[in-house]
Amino acid sequence: MTRIIAVANQKGGVGKTTTSVNLAASLAHQKKRVLLIDLDPQGNATMGAGVDKNQQEHTIFDLLVEDLSIVQVRVRAPSGFDVIGANSDLTGTDVHLLQVKKREYRLRDALKNVMDEYDYILIDCPPALNLLTLNGLVAAQSVLIPMQCEYYALEGLASLLDTIQRIRSALNPKLEIDGLLRTMFDPRNSLSNDVSRHLLQHFPGKVYRTLIPRNVRLAEAPSHGQPILLYDKHSRGSVAYLALAGELMRRHEAPKQTVKKTEKAV
Protein backbone atom coordinates (compact mmCIF):
# COMPACT_ATOMS: atom_id res chain seq x y z
CA MET A 1 0.00 0.00 0.00
CA THR A 2 1.30 3.46 -0.94
CA ARG A 3 2.59 5.62 1.89
CA ILE A 4 2.32 9.38 1.32
CA ILE A 5 4.64 11.37 3.58
CA ALA A 6 4.92 15.15 3.73
CA VAL A 7 8.35 16.38 4.77
CA ALA A 8 7.56 19.62 6.55
CA ASN A 9 8.78 22.20 9.00
CA GLN A 10 7.72 25.84 9.14
CA LYS A 11 11.26 26.72 10.17
CA GLY A 12 13.76 26.95 7.32
CA GLY A 13 17.28 25.57 7.23
CA VAL A 14 16.57 22.36 9.13
CA GLY A 15 17.43 19.89 6.38
CA LYS A 16 13.94 19.41 4.99
CA THR A 17 14.87 19.37 1.32
CA THR A 18 18.06 17.43 2.01
CA THR A 19 15.94 14.81 3.74
CA SER A 20 13.33 14.69 0.96
CA VAL A 21 15.91 14.13 -1.78
CA ASN A 22 18.17 11.71 0.05
CA LEU A 23 15.36 9.67 1.57
CA ALA A 24 13.82 9.31 -1.91
CA ALA A 25 17.16 8.15 -3.34
CA SER A 26 17.76 5.74 -0.44
CA LEU A 27 14.29 4.19 -0.78
CA ALA A 28 14.83 3.81 -4.53
CA HIS A 29 18.16 2.14 -3.76
CA GLN A 30 16.16 -0.39 -1.73
CA LYS A 31 14.11 -1.17 -4.87
CA LYS A 32 11.10 0.85 -3.75
CA ARG A 33 8.98 2.74 -6.26
CA VAL A 34 9.26 6.38 -5.22
CA LEU A 35 7.76 9.69 -6.31
CA LEU A 36 9.23 12.95 -4.99
CA ILE A 37 7.02 16.04 -5.25
CA ASP A 38 8.66 19.46 -4.93
CA LEU A 39 6.22 22.07 -3.61
CA ASP A 40 8.80 24.77 -2.94
CA PRO A 41 9.10 27.61 -5.52
CA GLN A 42 12.85 27.58 -4.97
CA GLY A 43 12.97 24.18 -6.67
CA ASN A 44 15.86 22.97 -4.52
CA ALA A 45 14.56 19.41 -4.26
CA THR A 46 14.20 19.31 -8.04
CA MET A 47 17.79 20.42 -8.59
CA GLY A 48 19.12 18.23 -5.77
CA ALA A 49 17.53 15.20 -7.41
CA GLY A 50 19.48 15.93 -10.61
CA VAL A 51 16.63 17.52 -12.57
CA ASP A 52 17.15 20.98 -14.09
CA LYS A 53 14.23 23.07 -12.86
CA ASN A 54 14.70 25.61 -15.64
CA GLN A 55 14.44 23.02 -18.43
CA GLN A 56 11.17 21.39 -17.37
CA GLU A 57 8.27 21.60 -19.80
CA HIS A 58 5.81 21.01 -16.98
CA THR A 59 6.02 21.36 -13.19
CA ILE A 60 3.80 20.95 -10.15
CA PHE A 61 2.29 24.34 -11.10
CA ASP A 62 0.73 22.76 -14.19
CA LEU A 63 -0.75 19.99 -12.09
CA LEU A 64 -2.24 22.28 -9.45
CA VAL A 65 -3.39 25.12 -11.69
CA GLU A 66 -3.65 23.81 -15.26
CA ASP A 67 -5.17 20.40 -14.44
CA LEU A 68 -2.40 18.34 -16.02
CA SER A 69 -2.08 14.78 -14.71
CA ILE A 70 0.74 13.22 -12.71
CA VAL A 71 1.77 11.27 -15.80
CA GLN A 72 2.15 14.48 -17.80
CA VAL A 73 4.32 16.33 -15.27
CA ARG A 74 6.60 13.68 -13.74
CA VAL A 75 10.14 12.99 -14.92
CA ARG A 76 12.72 10.36 -14.02
CA ALA A 77 15.65 11.36 -11.81
CA PRO A 78 19.12 9.83 -12.44
CA SER A 79 19.03 7.98 -9.14
CA GLY A 80 15.95 5.93 -9.99
CA PHE A 81 12.88 7.72 -8.68
CA ASP A 82 10.24 9.95 -10.26
CA VAL A 83 10.13 13.69 -9.65
CA ILE A 84 7.44 16.32 -10.07
CA GLY A 85 9.59 19.41 -10.23
CA ALA A 86 9.10 23.01 -9.16
CA ASN A 87 10.50 26.38 -10.13
CA SER A 88 9.69 30.07 -9.72
CA ASP A 89 6.38 29.59 -11.59
CA LEU A 90 5.00 28.33 -8.29
CA THR A 91 5.37 31.75 -6.67
CA GLY A 92 1.94 32.88 -7.86
CA THR A 93 0.11 29.64 -7.17
CA ASP A 94 -1.89 31.01 -4.23
CA VAL A 95 -3.35 33.77 -6.41
CA HIS A 96 -4.22 31.37 -9.24
CA LEU A 97 -6.00 28.98 -6.87
CA LEU A 98 -8.07 31.57 -5.01
CA GLN A 99 -11.07 31.09 -7.29
CA VAL A 100 -10.73 27.30 -7.56
CA LYS A 101 -13.16 25.09 -5.67
CA LYS A 102 -11.64 22.59 -3.22
CA ARG A 103 -8.24 24.20 -3.83
CA GLU A 104 -6.72 22.50 -0.78
CA TYR A 105 -7.45 19.07 -2.30
CA ARG A 106 -5.86 19.54 -5.73
CA LEU A 107 -2.78 17.42 -5.03
CA ARG A 108 -4.68 14.76 -3.10
CA ASP A 109 -7.15 14.26 -5.93
CA ALA A 110 -4.40 14.10 -8.56
CA LEU A 111 -2.49 11.43 -6.64
CA LYS A 112 -5.46 9.07 -6.55
CA ASN A 113 -4.76 8.06 -10.15
CA VAL A 114 -1.21 6.83 -9.49
CA MET A 115 -1.46 5.29 -6.02
CA ASP A 116 -0.83 1.79 -7.38
CA GLU A 117 2.38 2.85 -9.11
CA TYR A 118 4.38 3.82 -6.01
CA ASP A 119 5.39 2.43 -2.66
CA TYR A 120 6.32 5.84 -1.26
CA ILE A 121 5.34 9.37 -2.24
CA LEU A 122 7.41 12.08 -0.55
CA ILE A 123 6.23 15.70 -0.59
CA ASP A 124 8.81 18.43 0.05
CA CYS A 125 6.78 21.29 1.54
CA PRO A 126 7.90 24.93 1.61
CA PRO A 127 8.80 26.50 4.99
CA ALA A 128 5.58 28.53 5.14
CA LEU A 129 1.91 27.86 5.74
CA ASN A 130 0.34 28.65 2.37
CA LEU A 131 -1.84 26.84 -0.17
CA LEU A 132 1.13 24.79 -1.37
CA THR A 133 1.85 23.50 2.13
CA LEU A 134 -1.86 22.90 2.71
CA ASN A 135 -2.05 20.82 -0.46
CA GLY A 136 0.91 18.75 0.73
CA LEU A 137 -0.49 18.16 4.21
CA VAL A 138 -4.00 17.40 2.97
CA ALA A 139 -2.65 14.86 0.47
CA ALA A 140 -0.34 13.17 3.00
CA GLN A 141 -1.07 10.38 5.41
CA SER A 142 1.71 11.46 7.74
CA VAL A 143 4.31 14.15 8.36
CA LEU A 144 8.05 13.61 8.71
CA ILE A 145 9.50 16.55 10.65
CA PRO A 146 13.24 17.24 10.24
CA MET A 147 14.61 19.45 12.99
CA GLN A 148 17.90 20.60 14.39
CA CYS A 149 18.52 19.97 18.05
CA GLU A 150 18.57 23.62 19.12
CA TYR A 151 16.37 25.86 21.24
CA TYR A 152 14.62 27.75 18.44
CA ALA A 153 13.76 24.48 16.71
CA LEU A 154 11.56 23.56 19.67
CA GLU A 155 9.57 26.77 19.24
CA GLY A 156 9.11 25.99 15.55
CA LEU A 157 8.03 22.46 16.40
CA ALA A 158 5.26 23.74 18.68
CA SER A 159 3.93 25.91 15.85
CA LEU A 160 4.03 23.03 13.36
CA LEU A 161 2.25 20.65 15.73
CA ASP A 162 -0.51 23.24 16.14
CA THR A 163 -0.80 23.51 12.35
CA ILE A 164 -1.02 19.73 11.98
CA GLN A 165 -3.77 19.59 14.60
CA ARG A 166 -5.76 22.31 12.82
CA ILE A 167 -5.45 20.54 9.46
CA ARG A 168 -6.43 17.24 11.05
CA SER A 169 -9.55 18.86 12.51
CA ALA A 170 -10.63 20.74 9.40
CA LEU A 171 -9.22 19.10 6.26
CA ASN A 172 -7.45 15.75 6.77
CA PRO A 173 -8.58 13.73 9.82
CA LYS A 174 -6.17 10.88 8.97
CA LEU A 175 -3.03 13.04 9.12
CA GLU A 176 -0.54 11.87 11.73
CA ILE A 177 3.04 12.49 12.74
CA ASP A 178 5.28 9.93 11.07
CA GLY A 179 8.28 10.92 13.14
CA LEU A 180 10.74 13.57 14.24
CA LEU A 181 14.12 13.41 12.53
CA ARG A 182 17.14 14.91 14.27
CA THR A 183 19.28 16.55 11.58
CA MET A 184 22.72 18.20 11.54
CA PHE A 185 23.36 16.42 14.81
CA ASP A 186 26.67 16.95 16.59
CA PRO A 187 27.12 14.66 19.63
CA ARG A 188 29.90 16.93 20.92
CA ASN A 189 27.39 19.75 21.40
CA SER A 190 25.77 19.66 24.83
CA LEU A 191 22.70 21.60 23.62
CA SER A 192 22.15 19.05 20.84
CA ASN A 193 22.18 16.25 23.38
CA ASP A 194 19.87 18.13 25.76
CA VAL A 195 17.29 18.87 23.05
CA SER A 196 17.56 15.27 21.80
CA ARG A 197 16.74 13.95 25.27
CA HIS A 198 13.85 16.40 25.50
CA LEU A 199 12.38 15.11 22.24
CA LEU A 200 12.73 11.48 23.26
CA GLN A 201 11.05 12.23 26.59
CA HIS A 202 8.10 14.20 25.23
CA PHE A 203 7.51 12.27 21.99
CA PRO A 204 8.03 8.62 22.88
CA GLY A 205 7.86 6.37 19.83
CA LYS A 206 7.79 9.34 17.45
CA VAL A 207 11.51 10.15 17.25
CA TYR A 208 13.46 8.25 14.61
CA ARG A 209 16.37 6.33 16.03
CA THR A 210 18.46 7.40 13.03
CA LEU A 211 20.49 10.58 13.54
CA ILE A 212 21.53 12.66 10.53
CA PRO A 213 25.01 14.04 11.30
CA ARG A 214 26.64 17.28 10.28
CA ASN A 215 28.56 16.17 7.21
CA VAL A 216 30.50 18.22 4.67
CA ARG A 217 29.86 15.77 1.83
CA LEU A 218 26.13 15.90 2.54
CA ALA A 219 26.23 19.69 2.28
CA GLU A 220 28.23 19.55 -0.97
CA ALA A 221 26.00 17.08 -2.82
CA PRO A 222 23.18 19.50 -3.84
CA SER A 223 25.62 21.81 -5.63
CA HIS A 224 26.48 18.84 -7.88
CA GLY A 225 22.81 18.00 -8.51
CA GLN A 226 23.14 14.61 -6.83
CA PRO A 227 21.74 12.83 -3.79
CA ILE A 228 24.50 11.91 -1.35
CA LEU A 229 24.14 8.26 -2.38
CA LEU A 230 25.49 9.13 -5.84
CA TYR A 231 27.90 11.85 -4.75
CA ASP A 232 29.64 9.88 -1.99
CA LYS A 233 27.94 6.63 -1.02
CA HIS A 234 30.50 5.89 1.70
CA SER A 235 30.06 9.19 3.55
CA ARG A 236 28.45 9.40 6.98
CA GLY A 237 25.53 11.29 5.47
CA SER A 238 24.85 8.56 2.92
CA VAL A 239 25.02 5.83 5.56
CA ALA A 240 22.61 7.80 7.76
CA TYR A 241 19.97 8.26 5.06
CA LEU A 242 20.17 4.60 4.08
CA ALA A 243 19.59 3.79 7.73
CA LEU A 244 16.61 6.16 7.82
CA ALA A 245 15.13 4.47 4.75
CA GLY A 246 15.50 1.10 6.45
CA GLU A 247 13.87 2.40 9.63
CA LEU A 248 10.99 3.91 7.65
CA MET A 249 10.43 0.67 5.77
CA ARG A 250 10.40 -1.36 8.98
CA ARG A 251 7.84 0.98 10.51
CA HIS A 252 5.41 0.79 7.61
CA GLU A 253 6.03 -2.65 6.17
CA ALA A 254 6.60 -4.78 9.28
CA PRO A 255 2.85 -5.37 9.90
CA LYS A 256 2.49 -6.86 6.41
CA GLN A 257 5.43 -9.16 7.00
CA THR A 258 3.96 -10.25 10.34
CA VAL A 259 0.65 -11.13 8.67
CA LYS A 260 2.45 -13.20 6.03
CA LYS A 261 4.40 -15.13 8.67
CA THR A 262 1.19 -15.82 10.58
CA GLU A 263 -0.55 -17.07 7.45
CA LYS A 264 2.39 -19.38 6.70
CA ALA A 265 2.33 -20.72 10.24
CA VAL A 266 -1.37 -21.55 9.92
Protein Blocks (a to p, Z undefined) as FASTA:
>chain_A
ZZddddddfbghiopmmmmmmmmmmmmmnopacddddfbfnlmmmmmnopafklcfbdfk
lmmmnopafklmgccdfkopacddddfklmmmmmmmmmpghklmmmmmmmmmmmmmpfbd
cddddfbdcfklmmmmmmpmbdcddddddfklmmmmmmmmmmmmmmmmmmmmmbccfbdc
dehiafkbmklmmmmmmmmmmmghiacfbdcdddfklmmmmmnopafklmommbmklmmm
mmmmmmmmmmmmmmmmmmmmmmmmZZ
